[in-house]
Amino acid sequence: MAAAPPPLQLQSSDPSTPPQESSLIPKGKKSRGAKKPKRAAASTSSAGTMVEDPFLVLAGGKEGGFLELEEIDEADFGIFGGAVEDLGEVERKAGKYQKKKKRKKRKRGDDDNALPGDGDLVVECDEEGEKGEKRVKKKKKRNRKKRKVKEMEENLESKEDVSDDNVEDMQDDNDSMEQDNNDGLILGEDEVYAWRELRLHPLLITAVRRLGFKEPTPIQKACFPAAAHQGKDVIGAAETGSGKTLAFGLPILQRLLEEQEKAMRLSREDESTQDENSKESPLRALILTPTRELAKQVCDHLKEAAKFLGIQVVPIVGGLSMEKQERLLKRKPEIVVGTPGRLWELMSTGNRHLIKLHSLSFFVLDEADRMIERGHFHELQSIIEMLPVTNGSDEQTVGTTTSCETVPILQIKKRQTFVFSATLALSANFRKKLKRGLVTAKASASTDLSSIEALSKQAGMKPNAEIVDLTKASILPEKLEESFIECSDDDKDAYLYYILSVHGQGRTIIFCTSIAALRHLSSILRVLGINVLTNHAQMQQRARMKAVDRFRESENSILVATDGFARGMDFDDVRTVIHYQLPHSTDVYIHRSGRTARKSMAGCSIALISPADKAKFYSLCKSLSKENLQQFPVDHAYMPAENVNKSWLQRNAESMGLVLETSDSEEERVQEHKQRKATSVHLQKLQQDLSELLQRPLQPKTFSRRYLAGAGVSPLLQKQLEELSKRNVKGSASVNANKGSRFVVIGQDQIEPLQALQNSGQEVCVSIDKQREKRRLAENWRLKKQKEKKSTREQKRKEKRKAKERD
Ligand SMILES: Nc1ncnc2c1ncn2[C@@H]1O[C@H](COP(=O)(O)OP(=O)(O)OP(=O)(O)O)[C@@H](O)[C@H]1O
């Protein structure tokens, strides 16, 4: 694994190594500017304090001035769906009734402000400024609602035939929801036949039509019958981007809808047996994800599906205001999506909604394998201990846990457990173990959550759980084109800059394993004029979420992230994933790469492999059963000659198993490094030089004299040609040259990495065994040559000796 790049240099990744020549700045630029930034090492700021990284100064602070700018309006954390506060089932119906009335009004055209579905949208308002006014408005609204509830109750009571009315009322409610749901439908009724075959609830059919999902994805198709119709627990594994969120989300919504209808029927049939508690809206589904961003994303996805269904979904994640989240929980959402840390924080302080788990019908672990990694352990264990114990059958035993409130037996509902991930099924052995674990689980409750089977058992997973494993041999998305670039640690920044500036099109994510490397990299890229977003664990949560939003907003955004971001994040059309540093495990590589090539679209990944990464890279390829991988095509015309030679020399030396010695001693290098320490004046000069350089395009050393083909001249090429023509004018003034070297450019587009790879990527053997064999052969060949030389030398010596003797 490549060491975290140092904070001080443009190229070198080793803090102990003095900076070297910039490899990417074109020759003309380099002579004036490229060398200069490295002299800024460990410089002193104008204020006289030591600057850790001159690039940070150039970029304007550790996070490039990013954090300070963040202020997120959390309004979107409000509740969607039929949130009619604490007034119970009747009031909820009244809400729908109200909504229906509103719609009718809208139809008549007398409701100016009405928007589809806004009747039941509860928005979390910021408490500053118009706080009082809003509170008054809210109160008025609530009073209006209460009056309507009363009206409706009176209406309902006055009807003679209650059951008939009830059916009618339900029908009305459904019609009402259906009507709202019908707004903005993308697909026609006859286009979603595949969903009907699954017996998806009619309201959910409308939801998928609105979302434009013509048919279920394979994992959804496989999980739905078992989870929704047979009420089974599910362990699901499928490739990244295959729709796992709805694979567990739709069965949850289906059951909640069915139960809502059933409860309404029952309550009308016999109000005397109706339990007081049933009027409450207890927590029905608890979904745990390993990261905050993922929790928010899963929550948004479910909200989208549950829109107009009267089911509330809220995210509960750390890093955001606890009070605000407590207020959200007071609305008693049916579904809570959260991270273990914040959930446990609220549970342990006795949040009523979260500890009333008697009616919990779903416990979901998304990205379950990540959950059992260090960091979530204690909270996860504590949450699981809070769950009512299931006895293996469909019945749920309550009151056996210390903290869960006891409730009448009528309230007890069967709980289903869902465990999902893309990398659950990496080893066949693991699958077998899991099955065995479920069937012959020890009676004693284990407190060990270090394996999926132990975790599943603890969470109450039943032995007849459905195991849906759709991971293929490769696990990676089908349309993902993987590639790599071999380069030294020092050259990684340069190659990355090359990819981003020569190709850089489309949304790109760059993954680092360490925050130090991420900071170094993002600072450098910002200095070089590439606007990047960052996301890592040490950032404020608001800033992280803002970065996610910004990344989503722009088609050409670039995000530098650590591995916490690798899992589950779903963005439209991420074109390229770059592994700046190799991840620590194959799983993480899969999840990282899975951010592109989602939803059957094409995408490409590029791994930057330094000599130190090689062993890891080969074993990664082995665990993914890859013998060949494409080498990403790099146009070395952009690289200064010495670097090309250096890489070539290094590559060849490595393939021969030789270590190249540098001419300078360590002492000399440190000395030189110290001498280069820049003053603040020098730093300013560097800044000036750099901005001058950045005005000009990245220039190749030479242009091919061949005709360049493509549709139109890209801005980059245009600039490059202008630059070249300036050079040529100067050159021809002094020397009457270039007469025969004219070329004609028809045009060239700036092609994105995937296209470059498809056009000229070359397959290279990455099999560790074959590489070993190659090395062995090379070593044998070297030894043989050595032997031959030795014997020739001896032969010559002998002949000389003989000749001497003869003389
Ligand atoms: N039936 C469907 N048809 C079309 N698109 C779908 C369908 N179901 C889900 N999607 C879309 O597919 C994308 C990926 O879904 P999701 O995030 O659930 O994948 P995932 O399997 O959880 O991925 P990961 O393993 O990376 O977390 C989302 O944008 C979602 O809206």
The ligand as an SDF file (V2000), in Angstrom:
LIG
                    3D

 31 33  0  0  0  0  0  0  0  0999 V2000
  -36.6420   -2.0540  -10.0880 N   0  0  0  0  0  0  0  0  0  0  0  0
  -35.7970   -1.0710  -10.3810 C   0  0  0  0  0  0  0  0  0  0  0  0
  -35.6910   -0.6440  -11.6580 N   0  0  0  0  0  0  0  0  0  0  0  0
  -34.8350    0.3590  -11.9790 C   0  0  0  0  0  0  0  0  0  0  0  0
  -34.0460    1.0010  -11.0910 N   0  0  0  0  0  0  0  0  0  0  0  0
  -34.1100    0.6080   -9.8100 C   0  0  0  0  0  0  0  0  0  0  0  0
  -34.9840   -0.4350   -9.3840 C   0  0  0  0  0  0  0  0  0  0  0  0
  -34.8290   -0.5970   -8.0530 N   0  0  0  0  0  0  0  0  0  0  0  0
  -33.9060    0.2990   -7.6610 C   0  0  0  0  0  0  0  0  0  0  0  0
  -33.4810    1.0290   -8.7030 N   0  0  0  0  0  0  0  0  0  0  0  0
  -32.4500    2.1020   -8.7020 C   0  0  0  0  0  0  0  0  0  0  0  0
  -31.1770    1.4740   -8.7230 O   0  0  0  0  0  0  0  0  0  0  0  0
  -30.2260    2.2700   -8.0210 C   0  0  0  0  0  0  0  0  0  0  0  0
  -29.4130    1.3970   -7.0830 C   0  0  0  0  0  0  0  0  0  0  0  0
  -30.2320    0.9450   -6.0590 O   0  0  0  0  0  0  0  0  0  0  0  0
  -29.6570    0.6580   -4.6020 P   0  0  0  0  0  0  0  0  0  0  0  0
  -28.9310    1.8500   -4.0730 O   0  0  0  0  0  0  0  0  0  0  0  0
  -30.7480    0.0940   -3.8120 O   0  0  0  0  0  0  0  0  0  0  0  0
  -28.5580   -0.4520   -4.9610 O   0  0  0  0  0  0  0  0  0  0  0  0
  -27.7500   -1.3720   -3.9710 P   0  0  0  0  0  0  0  0  0  0  0  0
  -27.8430   -2.7540   -4.4820 O   0  0  0  0  0  0  0  0  0  0  0  0
  -28.1790   -1.1230   -2.5640 O   0  0  0  0  0  0  0  0  0  0  0  0
  -26.2690   -0.8380   -4.2010 O   0  0  0  0  0  0  0  0  0  0  0  0
  -25.0330   -0.9110   -3.1830 P   0  0  0  0  0  0  0  0  0  0  0  0
  -24.6500   -2.3430   -3.0000 O   0  0  0  0  0  0  0  0  0  0  0  0
  -23.9750   -0.1400   -3.8630 O   0  0  0  0  0  0  0  0  0  0  0  0
  -25.5030   -0.3110   -1.9180 O   0  0  0  0  0  0  0  0  0  0  0  0
  -31.0040    3.3540   -7.3230 C   0  0  0  0  0  0  0  0  0  0  0  0
  -30.7970    4.5730   -7.9940 O   0  0  0  0  0  0  0  0  0  0  0  0
  -32.4590    2.9390   -7.4460 C   0  0  0  0  0  0  0  0  0  0  0  0
  -33.2940    4.0510   -7.5800 O   0  0  0  0  0  0  0  0  0  0  0  0
  1  2  1  0
  2  3  1  0
  2  7  2  0
  3  4  2  0
  4  5  1  0
  5  6  2  0
  6  7  1  0
  6 10  1  0
  7  8  1  0
  8  9  2  0
  9 10  1  0
 10 11  1  0
 11 12  1  0
 11 30  1  0
 12 13  1  0
 13 14  1  0
 13 28  1  0
 14 15  1  0
 15 16  1  0
 16 17  2  0
 16 18  1  0
 16 19  1  0
 19 20  1  0
 20 21  2  0
 20 22  1  0
 20 23  1  0
 23 24  1  0
 24 25  2  0
 24 26  1  0
 24 27  1  0
 28 29  1  0
 28 30  1  0
 30 31  1  0
M  END
$$$$
